[in-house]
Amino acid sequence: MNGTSPGTTDGISGTLMGVLALVVLVIVAVLWGRLKDYGRAKAKQHVFARRDHRDGQQLVAEELHFTLAADPGRIRDVVLSSVRLAPQCPAVLADAYVLEASDSEVVVAYGSALSRRNFTASLRLSPAGATSGAGRVDAVWGIRTWTLSDGVTDGVSVMRRLREDVEAALRGLDPGLHRTVRRTR
């Protein structure tokens, strides 16, 4: 009222002021947390895990295309026997394992039953075009799905190893295979 009367105040009450201060404090805390998360992700991408970030982006964006003289069933068998894979989904420690396999595709996953599946990759097999010749097969290796931690692709070293192992297995079948790298993303 007029400020001279006892027991009366002008303006905002103390309770309302306390509630407003609490709301402002919560908003500042949320913004600070998001800023820290953003800073941590950028630092991991560009300082601490710089190579994995760069390689991960490249590995998920590229497909390896091979043209080779071999039977699709034989290709599947050689890849499954020579690429380092766990026999089934591991229970605790993440590893690469066969998710499904047929004469037209081999799908590999990386993860464990306890943790999430970090990525899946596949080797798709199809008869080569008419210009490649009879008995030739097109094989395409690529990453299908993947996860990120702080903006960095998970499982980059395993992706790299699988890619090298698959290429080595295919070269073992046909040393004269034709290899092309294509960017898909």
PEUR-V672942 format. One record per backbone hydrogen bond with DSSP energy under -1.0 kcal/mol. CO is the residue of the C=O (numbers start at 1). NH is the residue of the N-H. Records with the same first field share a line. If there is no record, write none. Layout:
CO=NH, NH
This chain:
5=8
13=17
14=18
15=19
16=20
17=21
18=22
19=23
20=24
21=25
22=26
23=27
24=28
25=29
26=30
27=31
28=32
29=33
30=34
31=35
32=36
33=37
34=38
35=39
36=40
37=41
38=42
39=43
40=44
41=45
42=46
43=47, 48
44=49
49=53
50=54
51=55
52=56
53=57
54=58
55=59
56=60
58=62
61=184, 185
63=182
64=141
65=180
66=139
67=178
68=137
71=75
72=76
73=77
74=78
75=79
76=80
77=81
78=82
79=83
90=113
91=114
95=111
96=86
97=109
100=107
104=125
105=102
106=123
107=99, 100
108=121
109=97
110=118, 119
111=95
118=147
119=110
120=144, 145
121=108
122=142
123=106
124=140
126=138
129=132
133=136
136=128
137=68
138=126
139=66
140=124
141=64
142=122
145=120
147=154
149=152
152=149
155=159
156=160
157=161
158=162
159=163
160=164
161=165
162=166
163=167
164=168
165=169
166=170
167=171
168=172
169=173
170=174
174=177
178=67
180=65
182=63
